[in-house]
Amino acid sequence: MKKKREYELCAGRLKALADPDRLRIVEHLFSGPMNVSQLSEALGEEIVKVSHHLGVLRHADVVQTEKQGRFVIYSLHPDVAAVGKDESMAQVRRIDFGCCSFDLDCE
């Protein structure tokens, strides 16, 4: 049986994804690492809004950051995100928190 802390971690990650804008950010990051300006432009949202959502995702360990010069580059945390193929050989983008996993539609 899982420990209470594991359930709390999973619930925190699920809560971080319980927002349509954050799901859109995750979907874009499956294409590769991006900085906040690139994400803002791709999403058509204000930089401050995207930055806030990235902070929530980072706090939940859904995304990770890397400093490149004066830019912070965001990418999906490798422990929770994977791209693969399903039984029909269609591409799937999977989020796996250990307690649960789900696929994001690639279409």
Residue frames relative to the residue before (quaternion, step in Angstrom):
aa qw qx qy qz dx dy dz
M 1.0000 0.0000 0.0000 0.0000 0.00 0.00 0.00
K 0.4871 -0.6782 0.4693 0.2873 3.55 -0.97 0.86
K 0.4924 -0.6485 0.4998 0.2952 3.49 -1.21 0.60
K 0.6750 -0.5086 0.3565 0.3982 3.54 -1.24 0.53
R 0.6357 0.5479 -0.3311 0.4313 3.60 0.96 -0.84
E 0.6374 0.5267 -0.3323 0.4538 3.60 1.00 -0.77
Y 0.6530 0.4973 -0.3078 0.4813 3.58 1.02 -0.79
E 0.6328 0.5272 -0.3316 0.4600 3.59 1.02 -0.74
L 0.6410 0.5182 -0.3146 0.4707 3.58 1.00 -0.85
C 0.6658 0.4979 -0.2988 0.4684 3.57 0.90 -0.93
A 0.6548 0.5104 -0.3128 0.4615 3.60 0.91 -0.89
G 0.6406 0.5260 -0.3216 0.4578 3.60 1.01 -0.77
R 0.6600 0.4947 -0.3063 0.4753 3.58 1.00 -0.80
L 0.6507 0.5054 -0.3164 0.4702 3.57 0.97 -0.83
K 0.6294 0.5301 -0.3269 0.4648 3.57 1.03 -0.79
A 0.6329 0.5374 -0.3295 0.4495 3.59 1.02 -0.79
L 0.7188 0.4252 -0.2500 0.4899 3.59 1.08 -0.64
A 0.5406 0.6502 -0.3841 0.3707 3.59 1.29 -0.11
D 0.6032 0.4863 -0.3757 0.5084 3.55 0.93 0.95
P 0.5050 -0.6853 0.4263 0.3059 3.62 -0.72 0.97
D 0.6488 0.5166 -0.3291 0.4514 3.61 0.98 -0.75
R 0.6596 0.4916 -0.3178 0.4714 3.59 0.98 -0.75
L 0.6132 0.5225 -0.3495 0.4783 3.60 1.07 -0.63
R 0.6309 0.5215 -0.3278 0.4717 3.59 1.04 -0.74
I 0.6249 0.5263 -0.3336 0.4703 3.59 1.02 -0.77
V 0.6524 0.5082 -0.3120 0.4678 3.58 0.89 -0.94
E 0.6403 0.5277 -0.3263 0.4528 3.58 0.92 -0.87
H 0.6724 0.4832 -0.3006 0.4733 3.62 0.92 -0.85
L 0.6698 0.5079 -0.3100 0.4442 3.60 0.98 -0.76
F 0.5213 0.6003 -0.4308 0.4271 3.60 1.20 -0.20
S 0.6170 0.5457 -0.3410 0.4530 3.61 1.20 -0.45
G 0.7016 -0.4030 0.2655 0.5243 3.57 1.22 -0.41
P 0.6931 -0.4824 0.3367 0.4165 3.57 -1.29 0.28
M 0.0119 -0.7870 0.6162 -0.0283 3.55 -1.15 0.75
N 0.3937 -0.6639 0.5615 0.2982 3.55 -1.25 0.36
V 0.7120 -0.4764 0.2956 0.4227 3.58 -1.25 0.28
S 0.6247 0.5386 -0.3445 0.4483 3.62 1.03 -0.68
Q 0.6543 0.5065 -0.3101 0.4681 3.57 0.96 -0.85
L 0.6602 0.4957 -0.3045 0.4751 3.57 0.96 -0.86
S 0.6284 0.5471 -0.3273 0.4457 3.56 0.98 -0.86
E 0.6744 0.4833 -0.2848 0.4801 3.56 0.93 -0.91
A 0.6673 0.5114 -0.3030 0.4488 3.60 0.90 -0.91
L 0.7316 0.4208 -0.2235 0.4876 3.57 1.04 -0.80
G 0.3532 -0.7368 0.4963 0.2933 3.58 1.20 -0.46
E 0.5293 0.6111 -0.3994 0.4322 3.57 1.13 0.73
E 0.6273 -0.5304 0.4202 0.3855 3.56 -1.29 0.41
I 0.5828 -0.5985 0.4235 0.3504 3.58 -1.06 0.76
V 0.6555 0.5255 -0.3286 0.4315 3.60 0.88 -0.88
K 0.6445 0.5152 -0.3178 0.4671 3.60 1.03 -0.76
V 0.6645 0.4913 -0.2969 0.4783 3.58 0.91 -0.93
S 0.6336 0.5379 -0.3221 0.4532 3.58 0.99 -0.83
H 0.6347 0.5224 -0.3246 0.4678 3.58 0.99 -0.83
H 0.6811 0.4866 -0.2906 0.4636 3.58 0.84 -0.96
L 0.6308 0.5234 -0.3335 0.4658 3.60 1.02 -0.73
G 0.6184 0.5430 -0.3370 0.4573 3.59 1.07 -0.69
V 0.6388 0.5101 -0.3181 0.4802 3.57 1.01 -0.81
L 0.6786 0.4865 -0.2881 0.4688 3.59 0.91 -0.91
R 0.6426 0.5144 -0.3205 0.4687 3.59 1.03 -0.74
H 0.6434 0.5279 -0.3152 0.4561 3.58 0.96 -0.87
A 0.7101 0.4285 -0.2448 0.5022 3.60 1.11 -0.69
D 0.4362 -0.7213 0.4290 0.3246 3.61 1.32 0.09
V 0.3651 0.6952 -0.5241 0.3296 3.56 1.02 0.81
V 0.7664 0.1555 -0.1058 0.6142 3.58 1.14 -0.67
Q 0.2144 -0.7401 0.6188 0.1526 3.52 -1.31 0.37
T 0.3147 -0.7571 0.5473 0.1683 3.55 -1.23 0.43
E 0.0584 -0.7487 0.6586 0.0480 3.49 -1.35 0.49
K 0.3493 -0.7327 0.5490 0.1992 3.56 -0.86 0.97
Q 0.0118 0.7675 -0.6400 0.0348 3.57 -0.90 1.03
G 0.7960 -0.1256 0.0320 0.5913 3.54 -0.09 1.30
R 0.7841 -0.2664 0.2077 0.5207 3.57 -0.70 -1.05
F 0.6140 0.5487 -0.3399 0.4543 3.58 1.30 0.09
V 0.2674 -0.6961 0.6376 0.1935 3.53 -1.26 0.57
I 0.1915 -0.7886 0.5801 0.0707 3.54 -0.71 1.15
Y 0.2117 -0.7827 0.5790 0.0851 3.56 -0.86 1.04
S 0.0509 0.7691 -0.6358 0.0400 3.53 -1.09 0.81
L 0.5907 -0.5544 0.4367 0.3912 3.55 -1.24 0.37
H 0.5068 -0.6379 0.4818 0.3227 3.56 -0.99 0.80
P 0.4655 -0.7204 0.4314 0.2797 3.62 -0.66 1.03
D 0.6174 0.5558 -0.3544 0.4293 3.61 1.15 -0.40
V 0.7732 0.3484 -0.1887 0.4951 3.61 1.16 -0.38
A 0.7654 0.3351 -0.1879 0.5164 3.63 1.15 -0.31
A 0.0767 0.7811 -0.6160 0.0680 3.54 -1.08 0.81
V 0.2298 -0.7211 0.6338 0.1598 3.53 -1.24 0.58
G 0.1471 0.7914 -0.5798 0.1261 3.55 -0.91 0.92
K 0.5181 -0.5996 0.5018 0.3469 3.52 -1.30 -0.44
D 0.3602 -0.7042 0.5617 0.2426 3.55 -1.13 0.65
E 0.7791 -0.3485 0.2360 0.4646 3.60 -1.30 -0.14
S 0.7087 0.4315 -0.2545 0.4967 3.59 1.10 -0.66
M 0.4987 -0.6843 0.3798 0.3725 3.57 1.38 0.18
A 0.4145 0.6673 -0.4973 0.3681 3.58 1.19 0.49
Q 0.5286 -0.6376 0.4539 0.3286 3.57 -1.08 0.71
V 0.0540 -0.7788 0.6245 0.0232 3.55 -1.02 0.87
R 0.2297 -0.7259 0.6329 0.1405 3.51 -1.23 0.66
R 0.0841 -0.8469 0.5247 -0.0190 3.54 -0.34 1.28
I 0.1819 -0.7122 0.6696 0.1063 3.49 -1.17 0.85
D 0.0055 0.8042 -0.5922 0.0499 3.58 -0.72 1.07
F 0.1406 -0.8156 0.5601 0.0350 3.55 -0.50 1.25
G 0.5882 -0.5583 0.3851 0.4405 3.60 1.23 0.00
C 0.7290 0.3706 -0.2138 0.5343 3.57 0.86 -0.96
C 0.7802 -0.0560 0.0588 0.6202 3.56 1.16 -0.60
S 0.1086 -0.7714 0.6209 0.0880 3.53 -1.27 0.33
F 0.0070 -0.7845 0.6201 0.0062 3.54 -1.23 0.47
D 0.3915 -0.7058 0.5468 0.2229 3.52 -1.27 0.50
L 0.2984 -0.7070 0.6091 0.2003 3.54 -1.15 0.72
D 0.4873 -0.6661 0.4839 0.2911 3.57 -0.92 0.91
C 0.3474 -0.7706 0.5040 0.1774 3.58 -0.76 1.03
E 0.5762 0.6094 -0.3755 0.3945 3.61 1.18 -0.27
